[in-house]
Amino acid sequence: MPLGALRPSPLVEQATQRLREQIAAGHWPVGGKLPGETTLAKELGVGRSTVREALRALAGAGLVRSRHGAGVFVIATEPAEDWPTRLRRAAVTDVYEVRMGVEVQAARLAAARRTPEDVTALRAAVEGRRAAATADDAAFVEADIALHAAVVTAAHNPVLSDLFTEFVPVLREGLIAVLDLTSLRETDPGTGDHAHAGLVEAVVAGDPETAAAILEAELESTLRLLREGSAEGA
């Protein structure tokens, strides 16, 4: 199937899109080799430099890979999604399951590594969460996330901190949805206060297993509510 000559406006973008469409349609299957730059340039009606830039863009999207001395080969038919995009598309329950692993380990590390500054921040976060009990659901969720973030920060592991930060947008939406679907805060505006206070005290006391156990139980409880909400909404 001929590729067809291109119009004279942004040529690199057009060339990239045309080649991407051909790859997605299976014109060049995964593992297959693309024609050389000269052939592609002739079919598209552009210069080799334009083709070269288009191939670079396709490589950046995870669709093709250049093999030195062998040519350019198709490695995927769909662009690779970055991590934030994948998280936004993921089910909140799936994200929550991973969150549990990240945060429970963070709680253990926080209990071993917390500094006096961390202790101050953790206790302030508990008070902030309590103060938010009289606020709306969105503000309460923000205060809850801030407390969990303080625990992760006290672990002093930048990878855990980065992972938690990536989870926050999905977690925020999921938690607000849970509070909207349930009557938890109608009977207990500061729901989970005892558990969160216990978590902070275990971290402050340097008790990693108690901190991990409290947090795991609390997150399991929320995950159960998320699953029930997903089932009802299905």
N, C-alpha and C positions, 0 to 999 in steps of 0.2 A: 504494500500500500504506500503510494508516494506521500511524502510529508507535506508538500505544498509550500510554495514561496510565502514569505511573510510580508506584512505591511511595514512601512518604514518607521513606526513609532516604537517605544522602547524595545529594541531588538533582543537584548539579552533576556528580558522577562518573557518575551514571546517565545524565544527559542527554548527557554527552560520549560515553559508551560507545554509547548508542543511535544517536546521529548518526554516530559512527565506523562502526558496523555498516552503516548505510544507505549511506554513502559507499563502503565496501569492496564492498558488493553491487552497486554501480553504479546505485543508485536516483537519485543525482545524479551524472552522469558528470563526468569531468575537463573543466573549462571551463564546466560548468553552474553556474547560480546557485541558491543555496539559497533557500527561502522566507524571508520576512521574520521578524523576531523575534516579532512578534505571532502569526503563523500557527504558528510552531514551538512557541511557548509554549502555545498552545491545544491542539495535537496531543499534546504531551508532558504536559499537565496541570500545568505549572509557571509561575512568574512570568517576566517578560521578563529580569529580572536574572540568573536562573539560566541562561537560554538564552545571555545575553551572556557569562557566565563560561565556559560550555561551548564557545562559538565561539572564545573567547580561547585555551582549551586546545587546540582543534583547530588553530588558527593556529600555536601554539607547536610542535605536532607536525608542522608542514609539510603539513597536509591542506587547509587553506582559506586564502584571503587576502581581506581586505576592500578594496574599491575605493571610495574616497570618492565618495559620491553615487550609486553604482551598485549596491552590495550586497555580499554575501559569495559568493565563487566557489570551487569545488573546484579544487585545483591538483595533488592526488595522491590515490591510493586507499590507499596504505600510509604509515605514519608514517616520517618521515626518521630514519635511524639516526645517532647521534653517532659521531664518529671512533673512539673506543676500542671501541665495539660492532662497528663494521665491521672493525676490525683483528682482533678476537677471532674473527670469523666467516671471515676471509680464510684462504686456504691459506698455510702458512708459507713456501712457495717464492715466492709473490707478494710477501709482506712482505719477504722477503730481497732480492728484486730491487730494491725501492725502498730498502731499507737500504743497499745498495751505493752507490747514487747519493748518498745523504745522507752516508755515512761517508767515501767517497773524497774528496768535496769538503771535508769537515771536516778530513781529513788535510792537504790542501793548505793550507787556511787556518791550521791549527794550526802548520804549519812556518813560516808567515810571522808569526804573532802570538803564539807561546808566550812566556810570561813565566818568570822564574826559579822562581816558585811552581808553574807548570805543569810545568816540567822535574822538579822534586822529586816532584810527584804522579805523573808518568808513570813515573819510575824506580821509585818505590815500588809502582806497579801491576804493573810487570814482575816485581818480586820477589814480590809477592803471588800472582801467577799461578804462578810457579815453586814457591812454597811449597805451593800447592794441588794440585800434581801428585801428592802422596801422599794427598790427600783423596778423597772419593767424587765421582761425576760431578756431582752437584748443586752441591757446593762449588766444584769446578773451573770449572763454567760461570759461577757467580757471579763468580769472580775474573777470568775471561776478559771478561765483560761490563763489569766495573769498569775494566779496562784500556781497552777501547774507549770507555767513557764518559769516561775521562780525556782521550783524544784529542779527542773531540767538545767537551769543555769547553774545551780549549786553543784551539779555533777562535774562541772568544768571539763566537759568533753564537747568540743566544737562540732563534731559530726552529729552527736545526739541533738544538740541545739539547732543545727541546721535542719535536721529531719523534722523536729517538732514544729519549727517555723513553717515548713512546707505544708504540714498537716492542718495548721490553724484555720485557713478559710473553709475547708470541708467540715472540720469539727464544729466551727461556729454555726454553720447552717444546720448541721445535724442536731446539735444540742438545742438550738432554738426551736426546731421542729418537734423535738421530744417534749419540751415544755409546753408547746402549743397544743400537742395532742393529748397530754395527760393533765391531771389536776394536782400534780406534785406540789407546786408552790401555793396552791390554794389553802392547803392544810399545813404546809411547812415552807414558808417563804424562803428560808435559808437552807433548803434541802441539801443534805450531805454535810452540814456544818461540823457535826461531831467527827465524822471520818476525816475530813480535811484538816481539822485541828489536830487530830491524832497523828495524821501523816506528818505534819510539820513538827510536832513534838518528837516523833521518832527520829526524824532527820536531825533535829537539834541535839537529841540525846546520843546520836551516833549509833543508832540501832538499825542496821541495814535490812535485816530480815523482817522486822516489824513494819518498817516503812514500806517495803515491797509488798508485804501481805495486805496491809491496809489499802494501798493504792490498787492492787490487783482486784480486791473484792469490790471496791468502789467502781472501777472501770467495767468490771463484769456486770454489775448491776445496771449501769447505763447502757452497755452493749445489749443487754437483754431487752431493755425498753426500745432501743433502736430497731432490733429485730422484730419485735411485736408491732412497732409502728409501720415497718416495711411490709409486714404480712397483711396488716389491715388495709394498707394503701394499694395492695396489689390487685 
